[in-house]
């Protein structure tokens, strides 16, 4: 099992259990590109050029943002 597959499994099992660094690693490994940062929000672009803003909550990823990222990841693999 690759690191990407492990992170995807961890995110799906517990969206609130991902660190912010793990979320950013997952996005990068799934083909997302870091676009910019504005304040605490980091904006990433999906392979289909859809933007997703994410932000750290004391080093943790926000669960709802992990769920949004998972949806974009799944959409990009279907198309």
Secondary structure, DSSP 8 states (H G I E B T S, - for coil): --HHHHHHHHHHH-GGG-BHHHHHHHHHHTT-EEEEEETTEEEEE-TTS-EEEEEEETTEE-HHHHHHHHHHHHHHHH-
